[in-house]
């Protein structure tokens, strides 16, 4: 037998209508409502993005379809001529190949070393804080400043590295660390790894410390070796931190500019010209902003595509 709920009395209905909290909410003016306040909090960020990202992006898109000299000149439209000029340039495809090669080398070495450093300082032991600070300290230095520092170290005439090699008998003459394409690339990679290894170590260290210690203890009790623990526990649970590090490292490497601009100037013989350096040359040396804008949009499209593919790959890996 079903028991029906008692009908709401008139007094209860009247008390509900006269609830002071409800009446107070109904009297709140529109400008103090949560929706309006949320829009107010988001407005400064929206204005910032619109002024410093959306509007410049639209301007770059307009520039890419025009003859847009940096100095005086006519701003006539030329259709897709800027894009064809970019791809027909003798430096475009060598710059693309070099940028991709540099990205692969830096990503593999940098993330591998960062993971090794994070594993070394994962456990809290005497002196661990000191080593964490030492590893991270180069990251506090600006990239341009670090490049100038290494430019002095690599100098064949006044640099200490060349003099040390001569005194130790390792070289019979001053060593030119930036004199050949291979040595210039490896010297720049060494600079980047020295500067950013501590930064990525910190990201991976945070991921390592979020792994429950009970999992390691259970695996040791089951007789798992260190290799098995690393492959079956550490790497799978560290995947989000590795994904973030990979995304930042690949994006930063594809947009490399400061280190090559300071150390090599694109030399020797244009062998270390990156994509961003090519944009700089088109804009400020050839004074052609239209071609530089077209190249910038191509780089932006490539970065967006690469990030989408990375996110999809990581999502499929998580689902599997």
C-alpha positions as CSV (number, residue, x, y, z in Angstrom):
1,X,0.0,0.0,0.0
2,X,1.5,3.3,-1.1
3,X,1.5,6.2,1.4
4,X,1.0,9.5,-0.2
5,X,3.0,12.5,1.0
6,X,0.9,15.0,2.8
7,X,-0.1,17.9,0.8
8,X,1.8,21.1,1.5
9,X,-0.2,23.3,3.7
10,X,-0.9,26.9,3.0
11,X,1.2,28.0,5.9
12,X,4.2,26.1,4.7
13,X,3.7,27.4,1.2
14,X,3.5,31.0,2.5
15,X,6.6,30.5,4.7
16,X,8.5,29.2,1.7
17,X,7.6,32.2,-0.3
18,X,8.7,34.5,2.5
19,X,12.0,32.8,3.0
20,X,14.4,35.7,3.8
21,X,17.3,34.1,1.8
22,X,15.2,33.8,-1.3
23,X,13.9,37.3,-0.9
24,X,17.5,38.6,-0.5
25,X,18.6,36.8,-3.6
26,X,15.7,38.2,-5.6
27,X,16.7,41.7,-4.5
28,X,20.3,41.3,-5.7
29,X,20.9,43.9,-8.5
30,X,22.1,42.6,-11.9
31,X,25.5,44.1,-11.6
32,X,26.2,42.0,-8.5
33,X,25.0,38.7,-9.9
34,X,27.5,35.9,-10.3
35,X,27.3,35.9,-14.1
36,X,28.1,39.6,-14.3
37,X,30.9,39.3,-11.8
38,X,32.4,36.3,-13.7
39,X,32.3,38.4,-16.9
40,X,34.0,41.2,-15.1
41,X,36.8,39.0,-13.9
42,X,37.3,37.5,-17.3
43,X,37.1,40.9,-19.2
44,X,40.8,42.0,-18.5
45,X,42.1,38.7,-19.8
46,X,39.8,38.8,-22.8
47,X,40.9,42.4,-23.6
48,X,44.6,41.4,-23.2
49,X,44.2,38.4,-25.6
50,X,42.2,40.5,-28.1
51,X,44.7,43.4,-28.2
52,X,48.0,41.5,-28.0
53,X,47.1,38.2,-29.8
54,X,44.0,38.3,-31.9
55,X,44.5,41.7,-33.5
56,X,48.2,41.2,-34.3
57,X,47.3,37.8,-35.7
58,X,44.7,39.4,-38.0
59,X,47.2,42.1,-39.0
60,X,49.8,39.4,-39.8
61,X,47.3,37.6,-41.9
62,X,46.6,40.8,-43.8
63,X,50.3,41.5,-44.2
64,X,50.9,38.0,-45.7
65,X,48.8,38.8,-48.8
66,X,50.4,42.2,-49.5
67,X,53.7,43.8,-50.5
68,X,54.5,45.3,-47.1
69,X,58.0,46.9,-47.0
70,X,59.4,47.7,-43.5
71,X,60.2,51.2,-44.6
72,X,58.6,53.4,-47.2
73,X,56.7,51.7,-50.1
74,X,53.4,50.8,-51.6
75,X,51.1,48.4,-49.8
76,X,49.7,46.6,-52.8
77,X,48.1,43.2,-52.7
78,X,49.9,40.3,-54.3
79,X,47.7,37.3,-53.5
80,X,49.7,34.2,-52.5
81,X,53.0,35.5,-53.9
82,X,54.5,35.8,-50.5
83,X,53.9,32.2,-49.7
84,X,55.4,31.0,-53.0
85,X,58.4,33.3,-52.4
86,X,58.9,31.7,-49.0
87,X,58.9,28.1,-50.3
88,X,61.0,29.0,-53.3
89,X,63.7,30.5,-51.2
90,X,67.1,28.7,-51.2
91,X,67.2,28.9,-47.4
92,X,63.7,27.7,-46.6
93,X,64.1,23.9,-46.9
94,X,67.6,23.8,-45.4
95,X,66.3,25.9,-42.5
96,X,63.4,23.4,-42.1
97,X,65.7,20.4,-42.1
98,X,68.1,22.0,-39.7
99,X,65.4,23.0,-37.3
100,X,63.9,19.5,-37.3
101,X,67.3,18.0,-36.7
102,X,68.1,20.3,-33.9
103,X,64.7,19.6,-32.3
104,X,65.1,15.9,-32.4
105,X,68.7,16.0,-30.9
106,X,67.8,18.5,-28.2
107,X,64.5,16.7,-27.2
108,X,66.2,13.3,-26.9
109,X,69.2,14.5,-24.9
110,X,67.5,17.1,-22.8
111,X,64.5,14.9,-21.6
112,X,66.8,11.9,-21.1
113,X,69.2,13.9,-18.9
114,X,66.3,15.6,-17.1
115,X,64.7,12.3,-16.2
116,X,68.1,10.9,-15.0
117,X,68.6,14.0,-12.8
118,X,65.1,13.7,-11.4
119,X,65.6,10.1,-10.5
120,X,68.9,10.9,-8.8
121,X,67.3,13.6,-6.5
122,X,64.0,11.9,-6.1
123,X,64.7,10.5,-2.6
124,X,65.3,12.9,0.3
125,X,68.9,12.3,1.5
126,X,71.5,14.6,3.0
127,X,72.6,17.0,0.3
128,X,69.6,16.4,-2.0
129,X,68.4,20.0,-1.7
130,X,71.8,21.3,-2.6
131,X,72.0,19.2,-5.8
132,X,68.4,20.1,-6.8
133,X,69.4,23.8,-6.5
134,X,72.6,23.3,-8.4
135,X,70.8,21.5,-11.3
136,X,68.1,24.1,-11.5
137,X,70.3,27.2,-11.1
138,X,71.2,27.6,-14.8
139,X,67.5,27.8,-15.6
140,X,67.4,31.1,-13.8
141,X,69.7,32.7,-16.3
142,X,68.2,34.2,-19.4
143,X,68.8,32.4,-22.7
144,X,70.4,35.5,-24.3
145,X,72.7,36.0,-21.3
146,X,73.6,32.3,-21.3
147,X,74.4,32.4,-25.0
148,X,76.7,35.4,-24.5
149,X,78.4,33.5,-21.6
150,X,79.0,30.5,-23.8
151,X,80.1,32.7,-26.7
152,X,82.9,33.9,-24.5
153,X,83.7,30.3,-23.4
154,X,83.8,29.1,-27.0
155,X,86.0,31.9,-28.3
156,X,89.2,30.4,-29.9
157,X,91.4,33.3,-29.0
158,X,90.2,34.4,-25.5
159,X,88.0,31.5,-24.4
160,X,89.2,29.3,-21.5
161,X,88.0,26.1,-23.2
162,X,90.4,26.5,-26.2
163,X,93.3,27.5,-24.0
164,X,92.7,24.6,-21.7
165,X,92.7,22.2,-24.6
166,X,96.0,23.6,-25.8
167,X,97.6,23.4,-22.4
168,X,96.5,19.8,-22.0
169,X,97.9,18.9,-25.4
170,X,94.5,18.0,-26.8
171,X,94.8,20.6,-29.5
172,X,97.9,22.0,-31.2
173,X,96.1,25.2,-32.2
174,X,93.1,27.3,-31.1
175,X,89.9,25.3,-31.2
176,X,87.0,26.8,-33.1
177,X,84.0,25.3,-31.4
178,X,81.7,27.2,-33.8
179,X,83.8,26.9,-37.0
180,X,82.1,23.9,-38.6
181,X,78.4,23.1,-39.0
182,X,78.7,20.0,-36.8
183,X,80.7,21.6,-34.0
184,X,78.4,24.7,-34.1
185,X,75.3,22.5,-33.8
186,X,76.7,20.4,-31.0
187,X,78.1,23.4,-29.1
188,X,74.6,25.0,-29.2
189,X,73.0,21.8,-28.1
190,X,75.3,21.7,-25.1
191,X,74.4,25.2,-24.2
192,X,70.6,24.4,-24.3
193,X,71.0,21.2,-22.4
194,X,73.0,22.9,-19.7
195,X,70.5,25.7,-19.3
196,X,67.2,23.7,-19.5
197,X,68.0,20.3,-17.9
198,X,67.2,21.6,-14.4
199,X,63.9,23.1,-15.5
200,X,62.7,19.9,-17.0
201,X,64.1,18.0,-14.1
202,X,61.8,20.0,-11.8
203,X,58.8,19.1,-13.9
204,X,59.6,15.4,-13.9
205,X,60.5,15.5,-10.2
206,X,57.0,16.8,-9.3
207,X,55.6,13.9,-11.3
208,X,57.8,11.4,-9.5
209,X,56.8,12.7,-6.1
210,X,53.2,12.2,-6.9
211,X,53.6,8.5,-7.4
212,X,52.5,6.7,-4.2
213,X,55.4,5.0,-2.4
214,X,53.1,2.0,-1.5
215,X,53.3,0.9,-5.2
216,X,57.1,0.7,-5.0
217,X,57.0,-1.1,-1.7
218,X,54.4,-3.6,-3.0
219,X,56.5,-4.2,-6.2
220,X,59.6,-4.8,-4.1
221,X,57.8,-7.3,-1.9
222,X,56.7,-9.1,-5.0
223,X,60.3,-9.4,-6.1
224,X,60.3,-6.9,-8.9
225,X,63.6,-5.6,-10.1
226,X,64.5,-1.9,-10.5
227,X,64.1,-2.2,-14.3
228,X,60.7,-3.8,-13.9
229,X,59.6,-1.1,-11.4
230,X,60.8,1.7,-13.7
231,X,59.1,0.2,-16.8
232,X,55.8,-0.9,-15.1
233,X,55.2,1.8,-12.5
234,X,57.4,4.9,-12.9
235,X,57.0,5.5,-16.7
236,X,53.3,4.9,-16.9
237,X,52.5,7.2,-13.9
238,X,55.0,9.8,-15.1
239,X,53.3,10.1,-18.5
240,X,51.5,13.4,-17.8
241,X,54.8,15.1,-16.7
242,X,56.6,13.6,-19.7
243,X,53.9,14.8,-22.0
244,X,54.2,18.3,-20.7
245,X,58.0,18.3,-20.9
246,X,57.8,16.9,-24.5
247,X,55.3,19.5,-25.6
248,X,57.4,22.4,-24.1
249,X,60.7,21.1,-25.4
250,X,59.5,20.4,-29.0
251,X,57.8,23.8,-29.2
252,X,60.7,25.7,-27.8
253,X,63.2,23.9,-30.1
254,X,61.2,24.6,-33.2
255,X,61.1,28.3,-32.2
256,X,64.8,28.5,-31.5
257,X,66.4,31.9,-32.2
258,X,68.4,33.5,-29.3
259,X,71.1,30.8,-29.0
260,X,71.8,30.7,-32.7
261,X,71.6,34.4,-33.2
262,X,74.2,35.1,-30.5
263,X,76.5,32.1,-31.1
264,X,76.6,31.4,-34.8
265,X,74.6,34.2,-36.6
266,X,73.3,31.3,-38.8
267,X,76.8,30.3,-39.8
268,X,79.1,28.9,-40.9
269,X,77.8,29.2,-44.5
270,X,74.1,29.4,-43.4
271,X,74.3,25.9,-42.0
272,X,72.6,26.8,-38.7
273,X,69.8,29.0,-39.9
274,X,66.5,28.2,-38.1
275,X,63.0,29.0,-39.2
276,X,62.7,31.9,-36.8
277,X,66.0,33.3,-38.0
278,X,64.7,33.1,-41.5
279,X,61.7,35.2,-40.4
280,X,64.0,37.7,-38.8
281,X,66.1,37.9,-42.0
282,X,63.1,38.5,-44.2
283,X,61.7,41.2,-41.9
284,X,64.7,43.1,-40.7
285,X,67.5,42.4,-43.3
286,X,65.5,42.1,-46.5
287,X,62.9,44.6,-45.1
288,X,60.0,42.5,-46.5
289,X,57.3,42.1,-43.8
290,X,54.9,40.5,-46.2
291,X,57.1,37.4,-46.7
292,X,58.0,37.3,-43.0
293,X,54.3,37.4,-42.1
294,X,53.6,34.5,-44.6
295,X,56.4,32.5,-43.1
296,X,55.2,33.2,-39.6
297,X,51.7,31.9,-40.4
298,X,53.2,28.7,-41.9
299,X,55.2,28.2,-38.7
300,X,52.1,28.8,-36.6
301,X,50.0,26.3,-38.6
302,X,52.8,23.7,-38.3
303,X,53.0,24.2,-34.6
304,X,49.2,23.8,-34.2
305,X,49.2,20.7,-36.3
306,X,52.1,19.2,-34.3
307,X,50.5,20.0,-31.0
308,X,47.2,18.4,-32.1
309,X,49.0,15.3,-33.2
310,X,50.8,15.1,-29.9
311,X,47.7,15.5,-27.8
312,X,45.9,12.8,-29.9
313,X,48.8,10.4,-29.5
314,X,48.9,11.0,-25.8
315,X,45.2,10.5,-25.5
316,X,45.3,7.2,-27.4
317,X,48.2,6.1,-25.2
318,X,46.2,6.8,-22.1
319,X,43.2,5.0,-23.4
320,X,45.2,1.9,-24.2
